[in-house]
Amino acid sequence: CVDSTGASAQKTGGALAWAVSNGNAAGGFQGGTTLPGASTLFMFLIWGTAGVAPFASASLSLTLPSGYAYARPLFPFTTDTSGNPIPFTAVEIAGGALECTLATFVMDANPMTVTATRQLLLTSLPVGLSLEWRGAAEFAISSAPSSQLAVIFGSPADPDVPPGNTFTGPVSQEPSALPLPDIFGSVGGGVYSINIQSKRRFTDALGRVAVRANQSYGGFYVVTTGWVFGRRI
């Protein structure tokens, strides 16, 4: 593990114990002996002359315990309203990033009405940094749209532009104008939730994704299943 400045590298040497009851010390939480409720926290690996230990903080800016000089963020996590960590599993993927999957998926739009004005949808992901969102989005409808429907479901950092033209032929035919919509529907037909382009979606520092359509239309559901943390901060 290399610290965030690239000045030092360290191996853990095996499993490391962490407990919030250790308080503001190595193996504990910078904020005390209890975790705050409904919050984002960050787990670090810290090391120095005093050894190697995990250390949690509510901030990406650390004040290290005595005897520790280096730190590397391992992963962010969130707590419920009682201060309990919300469980997830993590798998290391290419580049040392972590793909994190929530133990219980969260319906973040249940449902919402998309509009021709961009909306920023708050997700259940950790905040304070940008993460790659993982999940699914679809429409549940009782009637087809009265005109061609197109929806861009993306990142707040993407350009805020309306969707390109919706398809004019068979369902399998892609739209002919950029930006390509991610979800589209036909007059008198269904609304399709299949992404017709490969796309990665990143939250902003407030944990939001972006949604914009070419018209107002209800019944849009968004389920968050997890995130990818690049560990390059």
N, C-alpha and C positions, 0 to 999 in steps of 0.2 A: 504494500500500500504506500503510495507517494502522497505527501502532504499537498495542500491546495496551492502552495507556492512553488512546488517542485524542488524544494531545498533538501528534503530528507525522505528516505524510504524506510519502511518498517514491516516486518512480518508479525502476525499475531502470535505465532508459536502454539496455536491451539485454541480451544474454546475459551471465551472470556465471559465472566459473570457480570450482570448489571442488575441493579435494583434501585427503584426510586427512593427507598428508605435510606440509601447511602447519602442522600442530600448533595450539597454542593461540594462534591469530592470525586475523585476518579472512581468510575463505576457507578455514578449516580446522576443526578439532575441538577443543572446549574441553578434552577429556580427554587430548590428546596426539597422537601421530603414527600410532597404530593404533586401530581401532575394537574395542570389546569384543565377545566372542562371545555369541551367543544373548541379545541385548539389544534394548531399545527405545531409539531415539534420536530427536531432534527437530531438524529443519532450520529455521533462522530466516533472515530477512532482517534485517540490521543496518545502521544508517546513523548518520552524524554528521559532524563536521568532517573526519574522515579519509576519508570517501567512503561507498560502498554496497557491501555484500558479503554472501554467504551465510555462515552460521556454524552448525555442528552442536554439539549438546550432549546429554548423557545426562539432563538435567534441564530442566524447564520454567522453572526459576529460573536466570537467566543472570548471569554476571559478564562484562560486556562488555569487549572489548579497548580499549586506550587510543584515544581519538579517536572512539569510537562511543557514542552516548547512547540510541538507540532500537532496538527490536526487535519483530518480528512473526513468530509461528510460521507456517511455510509448510506443513509436513506432518510427521507422524511416520513412522518406518520401522523395520524390524527387521533384525537381522543373523543369519547362521547361526552354527554353532558355531566357525567359523574367523574370524569377524568380517567376513565379506563381506555387503554390503547385499543383502537378499532383493528381487529385482526386482519392480516393479509399474508399471503405467501409471496416469496420473491425468488426469482431465478435469474442468474447472471447470463446476459446475452452479449452479443458482439460489442467489442470496445470496452468491456467492463461495466456496461450499464446494467441496471436491474429492472426486470419486468415484474411488476407487483400486481397481484390479483387479489381483490377483496374477497374475504370469506363469505360475505353477504353482498350481493349486488344491490345498487341503489337506483331507484327510479327518480332521476333528477328533474324530468319534465313529465307531469302525470295528469293530464297532458298540458300542452301549451298551444297557443294559436300563433302560427308564423305570420309575418307581415312583410310588406314591401320595404320596411325600414329594418335595418339590422338590429337584432337584439343580442345582448350578451347574457348567456345562460350560466348561472352559477352551478357548478358541479360539486361533487362530494370529495374532490381531490384536495391534498394539502395545498396551502397557499404560501406566498412569500417568494415563489420562484415559478418558472415556467416548466410544466411537465407535459409529456406526450400522453394525451388522453386515450383510454381504451374503453370501448363500450359499443353500444348499438343504438340506432335511431330508426323509427318507423312511424307511419301513420296508421291509426285505427279509424276507419271511416264508415259512416252509414250511407253516404251518397258520394258519387264521383264529383270532382270539381266541374264548375260550369265552363271553365276555360282552361287551357293548358297550364298545368302547375309545374313550377320548377323551384327547387330549394337548394341553396348553398349552405352546407353545414361544415364549418371550418374553424379557423383560428382567429382570435381578435387581431393578430398581427397581419392577417391577410388584407389586401386592398378591399375597401368597402364599396363593392360594385354590385349591380344587380346581376342575377343569373343570365346566361346567354339564352338563345332561343331554345324552346323545348322541341321535342321531336315532332315531325309532321307525318311520319310514316309508321311502320310497324314498331312495336315495343322494342325490338332488338336494335333499332336504328338509333345511333347516338345523335344528340343535338348538334347543330351545325355552327353555332356561334360560341365564342368564349366569353366568360368562363363557363365551363361545362357545369351544369347543376349536378348535385350529388343524388338528389331524389327528384323524381319527376312523375307526372301522372297525366292521363289522357281524359279528354271530354267523354263522358259516358262510359269510362272504363275504370280501372283500378288505379291506386297510387302505389308505386313500387318503392321499396326500401333498399334495393340493391344499389350499392355505389357503382357507378359506371366508370369511375376512374380511380386509380390508386392514389390514396391521399392520406397524409399524416396530419393529425390535429393536435395543436399545442395550446394549453391554457395560458392565460396571462397570469400575472402575479397574484391576482385575486381568485384564481381557480376557475375562470370562465372560458367557455367556448362561444363561437359566434354562429348565429342563424339568420339567414335572409332569404326571402322568397320573392316571387314576382306578384304575389297577391296575398290577402289575408285568408288563412285556412286553418281550421282547428284540428284537434286530434293528433298532435305531434308528440310522440313519446321519446324520451332519451333515457337510456339505462347506462349507468357508469359501472364498469367492471374492474377498473384498475388504472394503472399508469406506468410509464417508463421514466425512470430517473437516470440521467446520463452520468451523474457523479463527476462532472467536470467543472465544479465551482469551487 
